[in-house]
Amino acid sequence: MQAVVNVFLKEGVLDPQGKAAHHALDSLGFPGVEDVRIGKQIILKLETDDRAKAEAEVKEMCETLLANTVIEDYTVEIN
């Protein structure tokens, strides 16, 4: 089983990488982009076949290590 975790800054938290990418896109001739937010994706290969157990474990991983929940949100997809 595989888990895909997407981690991104919460709305309202300054994203300097996103601002730099937004500015660069504008400079390269892409003026229609309103905002850019930069995040990260983590792909975990899991040994279990129990979907509920996998989801619970990955959420615990996110809460304890993979995401700084004070300033970041995350989503989890189990495949």
HTML snippet that shows the backbone in 3Dmol.js (N, CA, C, O; Angstrom):
<script src="https://3Dmol.org/build/3Dmol-min.js"></script>
<div id="view" style="width:600px;height:400px;position:relative"></div>
<script>
const pdb = `
ATOM      1  N   MET A   1       0.851  -1.172   0.000  1.00  0.00           N
ATOM      2  CA  MET A   1       0.000   0.000   0.000  1.00  0.00           C
ATOM      3  C   MET A   1       0.895   1.232   0.000  1.00  0.00           C
ATOM      4  O   MET A   1       2.006   1.207   0.528  1.00  0.00           O
ATOM      5  N   GLN A   2       0.400   2.300  -0.594  1.00  0.00           N
ATOM      6  CA  GLN A   2       1.172   3.531  -0.692  1.00  0.00           C
ATOM      7  C   GLN A   2       0.366   4.694  -0.131  1.00  0.00           C
ATOM      8  O   GLN A   2      -0.847   4.780  -0.327  1.00  0.00           O
ATOM      9  N   ALA A   3       1.054   5.581   0.563  1.00  0.00           N
ATOM     10  CA  ALA A   3       0.433   6.805   1.072  1.00  0.00           C
ATOM     11  C   ALA A   3       1.135   8.000   0.439  1.00  0.00           C
ATOM     12  O   ALA A   3       2.363   8.045   0.354  1.00  0.00           O
ATOM     13  N   VAL A   4       0.343   8.957   0.001  1.00  0.00           N
ATOM     14  CA  VAL A   4       0.880  10.203  -0.542  1.00  0.00           C
ATOM     15  C   VAL A   4       0.444  11.319   0.403  1.00  0.00           C
ATOM     16  O   VAL A   4      -0.747  11.540   0.620  1.00  0.00           O
ATOM     17  N   VAL A   5       1.429  12.013   0.957  1.00  0.00           N
ATOM     18  CA  VAL A   5       1.178  13.105   1.892  1.00  0.00           C
ATOM     19  C   VAL A   5       1.599  14.412   1.225  1.00  0.00           C
ATOM     20  O   VAL A   5       2.738  14.551   0.779  1.00  0.00           O
ATOM     21  N   ASN A   6       0.682  15.360   1.161  1.00  0.00           N
ATOM     22  CA  ASN A   6       0.991  16.695   0.648  1.00  0.00           C
ATOM     23  C   ASN A   6       0.982  17.656   1.828  1.00  0.00           C
ATOM     24  O   ASN A   6      -0.005  17.750   2.557  1.00  0.00           O
ATOM     25  N   VAL A   7       2.092  18.371   2.010  1.00  0.00           N
ATOM     26  CA  VAL A   7       2.248  19.307   3.121  1.00  0.00           C
ATOM     27  C   VAL A   7       2.399  20.708   2.530  1.00  0.00           C
ATOM     28  O   VAL A   7       3.176  20.919   1.599  1.00  0.00           O
ATOM     29  N   PHE A   8       1.653  21.656   3.077  1.00  0.00           N
ATOM     30  CA  PHE A   8       1.696  23.017   2.555  1.00  0.00           C
ATOM     31  C   PHE A   8       1.432  23.992   3.693  1.00  0.00           C
ATOM     32  O   PHE A   8       0.795  23.651   4.690  1.00  0.00           O
ATOM     33  N   LEU A   9       1.931  25.202   3.526  1.00  0.00           N
ATOM     34  CA  LEU A   9       1.765  26.218   4.562  1.00  0.00           C
ATOM     35  C   LEU A   9       0.298  26.605   4.702  1.00  0.00           C
ATOM     36  O   LEU A   9      -0.433  26.667   3.713  1.00  0.00           O
ATOM     37  N   LYS A  10      -0.121  26.863   5.921  1.00  0.00           N
ATOM     38  CA  LYS A  10      -1.490  27.305   6.167  1.00  0.00           C
ATOM     39  C   LYS A  10      -1.717  28.662   5.523  1.00  0.00           C
ATOM     40  O   LYS A  10      -0.793  29.457   5.350  1.00  0.00           O
ATOM     41  N   GLU A  11      -2.967  28.901   5.176  1.00  0.00           N
ATOM     42  CA  GLU A  11      -3.347  30.204   4.635  1.00  0.00           C
ATOM     43  C   GLU A  11      -2.985  31.278   5.654  1.00  0.00           C
ATOM     44  O   GLU A  11      -3.255  31.121   6.845  1.00  0.00           O
ATOM     45  N   GLY A  12      -2.379  32.359   5.196  1.00  0.00           N
ATOM     46  CA  GLY A  12      -1.985  33.437   6.092  1.00  0.00           C
ATOM     47  C   GLY A  12      -0.546  33.356   6.559  1.00  0.00           C
ATOM     48  O   GLY A  12      -0.019  34.328   7.101  1.00  0.00           O
ATOM     49  N   VAL A  13       0.108  32.205   6.357  1.00  0.00           N
ATOM     50  CA  VAL A  13       1.524  32.071   6.713  1.00  0.00           C
ATOM     51  C   VAL A  13       2.352  32.517   5.511  1.00  0.00           C
ATOM     52  O   VAL A  13       2.136  32.051   4.392  1.00  0.00           O
ATOM     53  N   LEU A  14       3.291  33.414   5.748  1.00  0.00           N
ATOM     54  CA  LEU A  14       4.138  33.939   4.679  1.00  0.00           C
ATOM     55  C   LEU A  14       4.877  32.811   3.969  1.00  0.00           C
ATOM     56  O   LEU A  14       5.464  31.944   4.616  1.00  0.00           O
ATOM     57  N   ASP A  15       4.846  32.823   2.636  1.00  0.00           N
ATOM     58  CA  ASP A  15       5.492  31.799   1.813  1.00  0.00           C
ATOM     59  C   ASP A  15       6.504  32.481   0.883  1.00  0.00           C
ATOM     60  O   ASP A  15       6.171  32.784  -0.263  1.00  0.00           O
ATOM     61  N   PRO A  16       7.750  32.730   1.364  1.00  0.00           N
ATOM     62  CA  PRO A  16       8.731  33.443   0.542  1.00  0.00           C
ATOM     63  C   PRO A  16       9.093  32.704  -0.751  1.00  0.00           C
ATOM     64  O   PRO A  16       9.352  33.344  -1.770  1.00  0.00           O
ATOM     65  N   GLN A  17       9.114  31.365  -0.723  1.00  0.00           N
ATOM     66  CA  GLN A  17       9.390  30.613  -1.951  1.00  0.00           C
ATOM     67  C   GLN A  17       8.268  30.806  -2.956  1.00  0.00           C
ATOM     68  O   GLN A  17       8.518  30.967  -4.151  1.00  0.00           O
ATOM     69  N   GLY A  18       7.048  30.791  -2.479  1.00  0.00           N
ATOM     70  CA  GLY A  18       5.907  31.017  -3.356  1.00  0.00           C
ATOM     71  C   GLY A  18       5.931  32.411  -3.961  1.00  0.00           C
ATOM     72  O   GLY A  18       5.646  32.577  -5.147  1.00  0.00           O
ATOM     73  N   LYS A  19       6.267  33.415  -3.160  1.00  0.00           N
ATOM     74  CA  LYS A  19       6.361  34.789  -3.659  1.00  0.00           C
ATOM     75  C   LYS A  19       7.446  34.908  -4.723  1.00  0.00           C
ATOM     76  O   LYS A  19       7.249  35.568  -5.743  1.00  0.00           O
ATOM     77  N   ALA A  20       8.604  34.262  -4.484  1.00  0.00           N
ATOM     78  CA  ALA A  20       9.696  34.307  -5.464  1.00  0.00           C
ATOM     79  C   ALA A  20       9.281  33.632  -6.770  1.00  0.00           C
ATOM     80  O   ALA A  20       9.569  34.145  -7.851  1.00  0.00           O
ATOM     81  N   ALA A  21       8.607  32.487  -6.674  1.00  0.00           N
ATOM     82  CA  ALA A  21       8.142  31.791  -7.879  1.00  0.00           C
ATOM     83  C   ALA A  21       7.095  32.631  -8.602  1.00  0.00           C
ATOM     84  O   ALA A  21       7.096  32.696  -9.832  1.00  0.00           O
ATOM     85  N   HIS A  22       6.207  33.268  -7.857  1.00  0.00           N
ATOM     86  CA  HIS A  22       5.178  34.120  -8.459  1.00  0.00           C
ATOM     87  C   HIS A  22       5.829  35.273  -9.222  1.00  0.00           C
ATOM     88  O   HIS A  22       5.448  35.566 -10.356  1.00  0.00           O
ATOM     89  N   HIS A  23       6.796  35.916  -8.608  1.00  0.00           N
ATOM     90  CA  HIS A  23       7.509  37.019  -9.255  1.00  0.00           C
ATOM     91  C   HIS A  23       8.228  36.529 -10.515  1.00  0.00           C
ATOM     92  O   HIS A  23       8.183  37.191 -11.552  1.00  0.00           O
ATOM     93  N   ALA A  24       8.886  35.377 -10.426  1.00  0.00           N
ATOM     94  CA  ALA A  24       9.605  34.828 -11.581  1.00  0.00           C
ATOM     95  C   ALA A  24       8.640  34.492 -12.725  1.00  0.00           C
ATOM     96  O   ALA A  24       8.934  34.768 -13.888  1.00  0.00           O
ATOM     97  N   LEU A  25       7.503  33.903 -12.396  1.00  0.00           N
ATOM     98  CA  LEU A  25       6.515  33.584 -13.430  1.00  0.00           C
ATOM     99  C   LEU A  25       6.016  34.844 -14.123  1.00  0.00           C
ATOM    100  O   LEU A  25       5.864  34.877 -15.344  1.00  0.00           O
ATOM    101  N   ASP A  26       5.765  35.872 -13.335  1.00  0.00           N
ATOM    102  CA  ASP A  26       5.328  37.145 -13.902  1.00  0.00           C
ATOM    103  C   ASP A  26       6.406  37.712 -14.841  1.00  0.00           C
ATOM    104  O   ASP A  26       6.098  38.196 -15.930  1.00  0.00           O
ATOM    105  N   SER A  27       7.665  37.645 -14.405  1.00  0.00           N
ATOM    106  CA  SER A  27       8.778  38.131 -15.217  1.00  0.00           C
ATOM    107  C   SER A  27       8.961  37.333 -16.499  1.00  0.00           C
ATOM    108  O   SER A  27       9.442  37.866 -17.499  1.00  0.00           O
ATOM    109  N   LEU A  28       8.583  36.071 -16.476  1.00  0.00           N
ATOM    110  CA  LEU A  28       8.714  35.203 -17.650  1.00  0.00           C
ATOM    111  C   LEU A  28       7.518  35.293 -18.594  1.00  0.00           C
ATOM    112  O   LEU A  28       7.447  34.569 -19.587  1.00  0.00           O
ATOM    113  N   GLY A  29       6.591  36.173 -18.283  1.00  0.00           N
ATOM    114  CA  GLY A  29       5.469  36.381 -19.183  1.00  0.00           C
ATOM    115  C   GLY A  29       4.219  35.593 -18.851  1.00  0.00           C
ATOM    116  O   GLY A  29       3.401  35.329 -19.732  1.00  0.00           O
ATOM    117  N   PHE A  30       4.060  35.218 -17.602  1.00  0.00           N
ATOM    118  CA  PHE A  30       2.851  34.516 -17.146  1.00  0.00           C
ATOM    119  C   PHE A  30       2.117  35.399 -16.130  1.00  0.00           C
ATOM    120  O   PHE A  30       2.092  35.081 -14.941  1.00  0.00           O
ATOM    121  N   PRO A  31       1.526  36.495 -16.586  1.00  0.00           N
ATOM    122  CA  PRO A  31       0.922  37.447 -15.652  1.00  0.00           C
ATOM    123  C   PRO A  31      -0.415  36.996 -15.065  1.00  0.00           C
ATOM    124  O   PRO A  31      -0.901  37.626 -14.125  1.00  0.00           O
ATOM    125  N   GLY A  32      -1.016  35.949 -15.576  1.00  0.00           N
ATOM    126  CA  GLY A  32      -2.324  35.518 -15.118  1.00  0.00           C
ATOM    127  C   GLY A  32      -2.319  34.705 -13.840  1.00  0.00           C
ATOM    128  O   GLY A  32      -3.383  34.285 -13.385  1.00  0.00           O
ATOM    129  N   VAL A  33      -1.157  34.467 -13.242  1.00  0.00           N
ATOM    130  CA  VAL A  33      -1.081  33.689 -12.006  1.00  0.00           C
ATOM    131  C   VAL A  33      -1.352  34.630 -10.832  1.00  0.00           C
ATOM    132  O   VAL A  33      -0.627  35.606 -10.637  1.00  0.00           O
ATOM    133  N   GLU A  34      -2.392  34.338 -10.052  1.00  0.00           N
ATOM    134  CA  GLU A  34      -2.758  35.196  -8.935  1.00  0.00           C
ATOM    135  C   GLU A  34      -1.889  34.979  -7.704  1.00  0.00           C
ATOM    136  O   GLU A  34      -1.539  35.935  -7.011  1.00  0.00           O
ATOM    137  N   ASP A  35      -1.538  33.719  -7.428  1.00  0.00           N
ATOM    138  CA  ASP A  35      -0.761  33.415  -6.225  1.00  0.00           C
ATOM    139  C   ASP A  35      -0.060  32.081  -6.427  1.00  0.00           C
ATOM    140  O   ASP A  35      -0.524  31.235  -7.191  1.00  0.00           O
ATOM    141  N   VAL A  36       1.053  31.901  -5.743  1.00  0.00           N
ATOM    142  CA  VAL A  36       1.803  30.637  -5.782  1.00  0.00           C
ATOM    143  C   VAL A  36       2.107  30.235  -4.354  1.00  0.00           C
ATOM    144  O   VAL A  36       2.589  31.044  -3.561  1.00  0.00           O
ATOM    145  N   ARG A  37       1.828  28.998  -4.030  1.00  0.00           N
ATOM    146  CA  ARG A  37       2.172  28.430  -2.721  1.00  0.00           C
ATOM    147  C   ARG A  37       3.046  27.217  -2.988  1.00  0.00           C
ATOM    148  O   ARG A  37       2.717  26.387  -3.835  1.00  0.00           O
ATOM    149  N   ILE A  38       4.147  27.109  -2.279  1.00  0.00           N
ATOM    150  CA  ILE A  38       5.080  25.996  -2.440  1.00  0.00           C
ATOM    151  C   ILE A  38       4.878  25.028  -1.287  1.00  0.00           C
ATOM    152  O   ILE A  38       4.754  25.442  -0.135  1.00  0.00           O
ATOM    153  N   GLY A  39       4.845  23.741  -1.598  1.00  0.00           N
ATOM    154  CA  GLY A  39       4.697  22.714  -0.577  1.00  0.00           C
ATOM    155  C   GLY A  39       5.638  21.562  -0.849  1.00  0.00           C
ATOM    156  O   GLY A  39       6.589  21.682  -1.621  1.00  0.00           O
ATOM    157  N   LYS A  40       5.359  20.444  -0.204  1.00  0.00           N
ATOM    158  CA  LYS A  40       6.180  19.249  -0.432  1.00  0.00           C
ATOM    159  C   LYS A  40       5.278  18.028  -0.475  1.00  0.00           C
ATOM    160  O   LYS A  40       4.197  18.013   0.114  1.00  0.00           O
ATOM    161  N   GLN A  41       5.736  17.009  -1.177  1.00  0.00           N
ATOM    162  CA  GLN A  41       4.998  15.757  -1.266  1.00  0.00           C
ATOM    163  C   GLN A  41       5.891  14.641  -0.743  1.00  0.00           C
ATOM    164  O   GLN A  41       7.065  14.541  -1.098  1.00  0.00           O
ATOM    165  N   ILE A  42       5.309  13.808   0.103  1.00  0.00           N
ATOM    166  CA  ILE A  42       6.029  12.677   0.697  1.00  0.00           C
ATOM    167  C   ILE A  42       5.274  11.414   0.301  1.00  0.00           C
ATOM    168  O   ILE A  42       4.064  11.316   0.507  1.00  0.00           O
ATOM    169  N   ILE A  43       5.994  10.445  -0.269  1.00  0.00           N
ATOM    170  CA  ILE A  43       5.388   9.186  -0.684  1.00  0.00           C
ATOM    171  C   ILE A  43       5.929   8.083   0.209  1.00  0.00           C
ATOM    172  O   ILE A  43       7.139   7.873   0.300  1.00  0.00           O
ATOM    173  N   LEU A  44       5.017   7.384   0.864  1.00  0.00           N
ATOM    174  CA  LEU A  44       5.390   6.322   1.795  1.00  0.00           C
ATOM    175  C   LEU A  44       4.904   4.982   1.260  1.00  0.00           C
ATOM    176  O   LEU A  44       3.738   4.847   0.889  1.00  0.00           O
ATOM    177  N   LYS A  45       5.782   4.001   1.220  1.00  0.00           N
ATOM    178  CA  LYS A  45       5.375   2.648   0.867  1.00  0.00           C
ATOM    179  C   LYS A  45       5.156   1.901   2.180  1.00  0.00           C
ATOM    180  O   LYS A  45       6.060   1.808   3.010  1.00  0.00           O
ATOM    181  N   LEU A  46       3.952   1.372   2.357  1.00  0.00           N
ATOM    182  CA  LEU A  46       3.567   0.750   3.618  1.00  0.00           C
ATOM    183  C   LEU A  46       3.410  -0.756   3.457  1.00  0.00           C
ATOM    184  O   LEU A  46       3.008  -1.229   2.394  1.00  0.00           O
ATOM    185  N   GLU A  47       3.721  -1.502   4.495  1.00  0.00           N
ATOM    186  CA  GLU A  47       3.634  -2.962   4.456  1.00  0.00           C
ATOM    187  C   GLU A  47       2.216  -3.481   4.673  1.00  0.00           C
ATOM    188  O   GLU A  47       1.904  -4.599   4.263  1.00  0.00           O
ATOM    189  N   THR A  48       1.364  -2.703   5.300  1.00  0.00           N
ATOM    190  CA  THR A  48       0.035  -3.174   5.657  1.00  0.00           C
ATOM    191  C   THR A  48      -0.924  -3.183   4.461  1.00  0.00           C
ATOM    192  O   THR A  48      -0.739  -2.438   3.498  1.00  0.00           O
ATOM    193  N   ASP A  49      -1.939  -4.029   4.538  1.00  0.00           N
ATOM    194  CA  ASP A  49      -3.030  -4.037   3.561  1.00  0.00           C
ATOM    195  C   ASP A  49      -4.312  -3.483   4.173  1.00  0.00           C
ATOM    196  O   ASP A  49      -5.346  -3.413   3.509  1.00  0.00           O
ATOM    197  N   ASP A  50      -4.238  -3.091   5.446  1.00  0.00           N
ATOM    198  CA  ASP A  50      -5.386  -2.559   6.178  1.00  0.00           C
ATOM    199  C   ASP A  50      -5.448  -1.045   5.960  1.00  0.00           C
ATOM    200  O   ASP A  50      -4.656  -0.293   6.529  1.00  0.00           O
ATOM    201  N   ARG A  51      -6.395  -0.611   5.133  1.00  0.00           N
ATOM    202  CA  ARG A  51      -6.500   0.796   4.753  1.00  0.00           C
ATOM    203  C   ARG A  51      -6.716   1.709   5.969  1.00  0.00           C
ATOM    204  O   ARG A  51      -6.078   2.756   6.078  1.00  0.00           O
ATOM    205  N   ALA A  52      -7.600   1.320   6.868  1.00  0.00           N
ATOM    206  CA  ALA A  52      -7.882   2.150   8.049  1.00  0.00           C
ATOM    207  C   ALA A  52      -6.650   2.285   8.935  1.00  0.00           C
ATOM    208  O   ALA A  52      -6.350   3.371   9.431  1.00  0.00           O
ATOM    209  N   LYS A  53      -5.944   1.183   9.132  1.00  0.00           N
ATOM    210  CA  LYS A  53      -4.722   1.210   9.940  1.00  0.00           C
ATOM    211  C   LYS A  53      -3.668   2.095   9.281  1.00  0.00           C
ATOM    212  O   LYS A  53      -3.001   2.881   9.954  1.00  0.00           O
ATOM    213  N   ALA A  54      -3.521   1.966   7.966  1.00  0.00           N
ATOM    214  CA  ALA A  54      -2.539   2.771   7.231  1.00  0.00           C
ATOM    215  C   ALA A  54      -2.855   4.254   7.366  1.00  0.00           C
ATOM    216  O   ALA A  54      -1.962   5.060   7.626  1.00  0.00           O
ATOM    217  N   GLU A  55      -4.119   4.616   7.189  1.00  0.00           N
ATOM    218  CA  GLU A  55      -4.502   6.017   7.290  1.00  0.00           C
ATOM    219  C   GLU A  55      -4.240   6.558   8.696  1.00  0.00           C
ATOM    220  O   GLU A  55      -3.735   7.671   8.841  1.00  0.00           O
ATOM    221  N   ALA A  56      -4.569   5.799   9.713  1.00  0.00           N
ATOM    222  CA  ALA A  56      -4.338   6.233  11.095  1.00  0.00           C
ATOM    223  C   ALA A  56      -2.841   6.413  11.368  1.00  0.00           C
ATOM    224  O   ALA A  56      -2.433   7.393  11.992  1.00  0.00           O
ATOM    225  N   GLU A  57      -2.032   5.471  10.903  1.00  0.00           N
ATOM    226  CA  GLU A  57      -0.585   5.555  11.131  1.00  0.00           C
ATOM    227  C   GLU A  57       0.024   6.744  10.395  1.00  0.00           C
ATOM    228  O   GLU A  57       0.864   7.453  10.951  1.00  0.00           O
ATOM    229  N   VAL A  58      -0.390   6.966   9.161  1.00  0.00           N
ATOM    230  CA  VAL A  58       0.171   8.079   8.391  1.00  0.00           C
ATOM    231  C   VAL A  58      -0.245   9.411   9.016  1.00  0.00           C
ATOM    232  O   VAL A  58       0.568  10.333   9.079  1.00  0.00           O
ATOM    233  N   LYS A  59      -1.475   9.533   9.475  1.00  0.00           N
ATOM    234  CA  LYS A  59      -1.888  10.765  10.154  1.00  0.00           C
ATOM    235  C   LYS A  59      -1.052  10.999  11.409  1.00  0.00           C
ATOM    236  O   LYS A  59      -0.676  12.133  11.705  1.00  0.00           O
ATOM    237  N   GLU A  60      -0.761   9.925  12.146  1.00  0.00           N
ATOM    238  CA  GLU A  60       0.100  10.054  13.329  1.00  0.00           C
ATOM    239  C   GLU A  60       1.509  10.484  12.926  1.00  0.00           C
ATOM    240  O   GLU A  60       2.122  11.313  13.599  1.00  0.00           O
ATOM    241  N   MET A  61       2.020   9.928  11.838  1.00  0.00           N
ATOM    242  CA  MET A  61       3.337  10.328  11.329  1.00  0.00           C
ATOM    243  C   MET A  61       3.356  11.818  10.988  1.00  0.00           C
ATOM    244  O   MET A  61       4.319  12.521  11.296  1.00  0.00           O
ATOM    245  N   CYS A  62       2.292  12.288  10.353  1.00  0.00           N
ATOM    246  CA  CYS A  62       2.204  13.696   9.986  1.00  0.00           C
ATOM    247  C   CYS A  62       2.175  14.587  11.222  1.00  0.00           C
ATOM    248  O   CYS A  62       2.862  15.606  11.286  1.00  0.00           O
ATOM    249  N   GLU A  63       1.376  14.189  12.190  1.00  0.00           N
ATOM    250  CA  GLU A  63       1.230  14.994  13.407  1.00  0.00           C
ATOM    251  C   GLU A  63       2.511  15.041  14.233  1.00  0.00           C
ATOM    252  O   GLU A  63       2.758  16.027  14.928  1.00  0.00           O
ATOM    253  N   THR A  64       3.329  13.992  14.169  1.00  0.00           N
ATOM    254  CA  THR A  64       4.520  13.929  15.006  1.00  0.00           C
ATOM    255  C   THR A  64       5.818  14.313  14.290  1.00  0.00           C
ATOM    256  O   THR A  64       6.772  14.743  14.938  1.00  0.00           O
ATOM    257  N   LEU A  65       5.865  14.164  12.959  1.00  0.00           N
ATOM    258  CA  LEU A  65       7.134  14.419  12.269  1.00  0.00           C
ATOM    259  C   LEU A  65       7.000  15.112  10.918  1.00  0.00           C
ATOM    260  O   LEU A  65       7.699  16.094  10.666  1.00  0.00           O
ATOM    261  N   LEU A  66       6.137  14.636  10.059  1.00  0.00           N
ATOM    262  CA  LEU A  66       6.154  15.049   8.660  1.00  0.00           C
ATOM    263  C   LEU A  66       5.629  16.462   8.414  1.00  0.00           C
ATOM    264  O   LEU A  66       6.002  17.091   7.424  1.00  0.00           O
ATOM    265  N   ALA A  67       4.779  16.965   9.290  1.00  0.00           N
ATOM    266  CA  ALA A  67       4.232  18.318   9.142  1.00  0.00           C
ATOM    267  C   ALA A  67       4.363  19.077  10.449  1.00  0.00           C
ATOM    268  O   ALA A  67       4.181  18.520  11.531  1.00  0.00           O
ATOM    269  N   ASN A  68       4.678  20.343  10.331  1.00  0.00           N
ATOM    270  CA  ASN A  68       4.667  21.229  11.495  1.00  0.00           C
ATOM    271  C   ASN A  68       3.258  21.807  11.558  1.00  0.00           C
ATOM    272  O   ASN A  68       2.961  22.810  10.910  1.00  0.00           O
ATOM    273  N   THR A  69       2.401  21.176  12.334  1.00  0.00           N
ATOM    274  CA  THR A  69       0.978  21.513  12.315  1.00  0.00           C
ATOM    275  C   THR A  69       0.648  22.899  12.868  1.00  0.00           C
ATOM    276  O   THR A  69      -0.500  23.337  12.791  1.00  0.00           O
ATOM    277  N   VAL A  70       1.627  23.580  13.415  1.00  0.00           N
ATOM    278  CA  VAL A  70       1.405  24.958  13.855  1.00  0.00           C
ATOM    279  C   VAL A  70       1.275  25.861  12.629  1.00  0.00           C
ATOM    280  O   VAL A  70       0.444  26.769  12.614  1.00  0.00           O
ATOM    281  N   ILE A  71       2.095  25.616  11.596  1.00  0.00           N
ATOM    282  CA  ILE A  71       2.096  26.483  10.414  1.00  0.00           C
ATOM    283  C   ILE A  71       1.758  25.747   9.111  1.00  0.00           C
ATOM    284  O   ILE A  71       1.637  26.381   8.063  1.00  0.00           O
ATOM    285  N   GLU A  72       1.606  24.419   9.165  1.00  0.00           N
ATOM    286  CA  GLU A  72       1.356  23.650   7.949  1.00  0.00           C
ATOM    287  C   GLU A  72       0.086  22.808   8.066  1.00  0.00           C
ATOM    288  O   GLU A  72      -0.275  22.330   9.142  1.00  0.00           O
ATOM    289  N   ASP A  73      -0.567  22.649   6.937  1.00  0.00           N
ATOM    290  CA  ASP A  73      -1.666  21.705   6.787  1.00  0.00           C
ATOM    291  C   ASP A  73      -1.151  20.545   5.950  1.00  0.00           C
ATOM    292  O   ASP A  73      -0.094  20.639   5.327  1.00  0.00           O
ATOM    293  N   TYR A  74      -1.900  19.455   5.940  1.00  0.00           N
ATOM    294  CA  TYR A  74      -1.508  18.311   5.126  1.00  0.00           C
ATOM    295  C   TYR A  74      -2.737  17.534   4.672  1.00  0.00           C
ATOM    296  O   TYR A  74      -3.799  17.584   5.292  1.00  0.00           O
ATOM    297  N   THR A  75      -2.555  16.820   3.575  1.00  0.00           N
ATOM    298  CA  THR A  75      -3.576  15.891   3.100  1.00  0.00           C
ATOM    299  C   THR A  75      -2.922  14.533   2.955  1.00  0.00           C
ATOM    300  O   THR A  75      -1.715  14.431   2.738  1.00  0.00           O
ATOM    301  N   VAL A  76      -3.741  13.476   3.079  1.00  0.00           N
ATOM    302  CA  VAL A  76      -3.241  12.105   2.968  1.00  0.00           C
ATOM    303  C   VAL A  76      -4.111  11.351   1.962  1.00  0.00           C
ATOM    304  O   VAL A  76      -5.338  11.365   2.051  1.00  0.00           O
ATOM    305  N   GLU A  77      -3.459  10.697   1.011  1.00  0.00           N
ATOM    306  CA  GLU A  77      -4.143   9.803   0.073  1.00  0.00           C
ATOM    307  C   GLU A  77      -3.558   8.411   0.257  1.00  0.00           C
ATOM    308  O   GLU A  77      -2.339   8.240   0.225  1.00  0.00           O
ATOM    309  N   ILE A  78      -4.414   7.419   0.448  1.00  0.00           N
ATOM    310  CA  ILE A  78      -3.962   6.039   0.568  1.00  0.00           C
ATOM    311  C   ILE A  78      -4.352   5.309  -0.724  1.00  0.00           C
ATOM    312  O   ILE A  78      -5.517   5.309  -1.124  1.00  0.00           O
ATOM    313  N   ASN A  79      -3.368   4.697  -1.358  1.00  0.00           N
ATOM    314  CA  ASN A  79      -3.606   3.958  -2.609  1.00  0.00           C
ATOM    315  C   ASN A  79      -3.242   2.506  -2.430  1.00  0.00           C
ATOM    316  O   ASN A  79      -3.371   1.718  -3.367  1.00  0.00           O
TER     317      ASN A  79
END
`;
const viewer = $3Dmol.createViewer("view");
viewer.addModel(pdb, "pdb");
viewer.setStyle({}, {cartoon: {color: "spectrum"}});
viewer.zoomTo();
viewer.render();
</script>
